[in-house]
Amino acid sequence: MNNNSDFDVVKEIFSWISIIVVAAVIALVLNLFIIANSRVPSASMENTIMTGDRVVGFRLTYLFRNRSVGIL
């Protein structure tokens, strides 16, 4: 019975580690290719966005429409 209990603990630990690794990979892929998370470094748009604010962008937008001057 003790051997079966050890196997269940090892299986449970492996399950948790695999879930954490998959979640980390998904977060990394989202951050690298889909979501642009950045901080505003200067005061160029200070009336609307303050220095130090966080801005989240969607990188897949340009797959659905063309870029043009003036689009932020």
C-alpha positions as CSV (number, residue, x, y, z in Angstrom):
1,M,0.0,0.0,0.0
2,N,2.9,2.4,0.7
3,N,4.3,1.9,-2.8
4,N,0.9,2.8,-4.3
5,S,0.8,6.0,-2.1
6,D,4.3,7.1,-3.2
7,F,3.3,6.6,-6.9
8,D,0.2,8.8,-6.4
9,V,2.3,11.6,-4.8
10,V,4.8,11.5,-7.7
11,K,2.0,11.4,-10.2
12,E,0.3,14.4,-8.5
13,I,3.6,16.4,-8.4
14,F,4.3,15.7,-12.1
15,S,0.7,16.8,-12.9
16,W,1.2,20.1,-11.1
17,I,4.6,20.7,-12.7
18,S,3.2,20.0,-16.2
19,I,0.3,22.4,-15.6
20,I,2.6,25.2,-14.4
21,V,5.0,24.7,-17.4
22,V,2.1,24.7,-19.9
23,A,0.7,27.9,-18.3
24,A,4.1,29.6,-18.4
25,V,4.5,28.7,-22.1
26,I,1.1,30.1,-23.0
27,A,1.9,33.3,-21.1
28,L,5.2,33.6,-22.9
29,V,3.7,33.1,-26.3
30,L,0.9,35.6,-25.6
31,N,3.4,38.2,-24.3
32,L,5.8,37.7,-27.3
33,F,3.4,37.5,-30.2
34,I,-0.1,38.7,-29.3
35,I,0.0,41.2,-26.4
36,A,2.4,44.2,-26.3
37,N,2.7,45.4,-22.7
38,S,4.8,48.5,-22.3
39,R,5.4,51.5,-20.2
40,V,5.3,55.1,-21.5
41,P,8.8,56.5,-21.2
42,S,8.3,60.2,-22.2
43,A,5.8,63.0,-22.0
44,S,5.0,63.2,-25.7
45,M,1.3,62.6,-25.1
46,E,0.9,64.0,-21.7
47,N,-2.6,65.3,-22.1
48,T,-3.9,61.8,-22.6
49,I,-1.2,59.4,-21.4
50,M,1.1,60.3,-18.5
51,T,4.7,59.4,-18.2
52,G,5.1,56.0,-16.5
53,D,1.6,54.7,-17.5
54,R,1.2,51.1,-18.7
55,V,-0.2,50.6,-22.2
56,V,-1.4,47.2,-23.5
57,G,-1.6,46.7,-27.2
58,F,-2.9,43.9,-29.5
59,R,-0.3,42.9,-32.1
60,L,-2.7,41.0,-34.3
61,T,-4.6,44.1,-35.3
62,Y,-2.5,44.6,-38.4
63,L,-3.4,41.2,-39.7
64,F,-7.1,42.4,-40.0
65,R,-6.5,45.9,-41.3
66,N,-3.8,47.9,-43.0
67,R,-1.5,50.3,-41.3
68,S,-1.8,54.0,-42.0
69,V,-0.4,57.2,-40.7
70,G,-2.1,58.5,-37.6
71,I,-3.3,55.1,-36.1
72,L,-2.1,54.6,-32.6
